[in-house]
Amino acid sequence: MASSAIRKPWYTRPTFWFLIIIGWLITMPLADAFGSWVWFALVVVLVAIDARNSGSKGKSTDLPTTPAPAAVAPEEINAAKSQSVISYLFGGWSKHSKMQLSLAQHHTYQTRLTEEMTHFQSLLDSFPDFNAVTDNEEQVLVIDGVALVEPRKGPRVTESTSRSAGRPFIGIPVGGVFLGASGRSSSKSRSVSTQGPDELTLIESNGRFIASTQGIAYVGEMFNRKADYSAIIDWTGEGFQLRISASGKGTNWIVIFSRPADMWAAGTLLDAVDEIPARSLDTSGKATAGEIAAAIAESIKLQKEKFAEAQEIAARDVAAIESQIELLRKQYPSWVK
């Protein structure tokens, strides 16, 4: 496996100091022959090289922010020819640095995905046995450290407009200068205040998300929000956030979890409810315990299929980056290890 070390700043790189020394040795006789401007040209060249090969501004522990490059076919790698050191300094160096960073970040993504999948499974293990549910409401999922976000009216905006008539002269112009009296300056102004647009506002943090067999709720120190499954018109889960639209309430409310797996677990329950006509995870409606358990099992299955797909894509991305580094290793054997 290729190294995931990230390229260091220029002043800590032996290769860049080697380039400076070689440039100095070459420039000395040229400066004697053509003048001191050659030294300025050397500095410009070195700055241009470092700007082109500026190294990574990201960290290996960050998640990838750009798609992985396309994989290099083995035939292309085998047919690659060794390139010059100049080619490496002006192009290969920069690409090598980017590929090292990209590989490290994709490994970080794989690690975090595995961690979240493990956490997701631990949440599933806390679910009750839905084959034995009754018509009594029972807690299914409790998650701490949740924030509540809701739309709030924005601040009122006041706009002022003014109009001035200037100072009209009553006298007569003599030689370009007005002689005589001038009238008073007249001006009018008007202020209009309007309500600003709604803004998503953090209402409270460090609350608790509770999902039961009949609905979901946010419970905080000062604010509570609750929605029965039968009242949820729409919901969207993305990243760390779960947005809820419920009947009887004019605005949406959003809960923000501390981990994506928390949102996946909540979404698994909501997804199962969508498949149950009675809109409940207990037998208070027309659904039987077996039907509820089957809906939960199907929702979990779909979520795990998404995990498998994500793992497959992540492994394919890592292999593509490694093939890019292998190509560089073939092109620059003395520089890419």
Buried (B, 14 or more C-beta within 10 A) or exposed (E): EBEBEBBEEBEEBEBBEEBBEEBEEEBEEBBEEEEEEBBEBBEEEBEEBBEEBEBBEBEBEEEBEEEBBEBBEEEEBEEBEEBEBEEBBBBBBBBBBBBBBBBBBBBBBBEBBEEBBEBBBEBBEEBBEBEEBEEEBEEBBEBEBBBBBBBEEEEEEEEEEEEEEEEEEEEEEEEEEEEEEEEEEEEEEEEEEEEEEEEEEEBBEEBBBBBBBBBBBBBBEEEEBBBBBBBBEEBEBEEBBBBBBBEEBEEBBBBBBBBBBBBBBBBBBBBBBEBBEBBBBBBBBEBEBEBBBBBBEEBBEEBBEEBEEBBEEBEEBBEBBBBBBBBBBBBBEEBBE
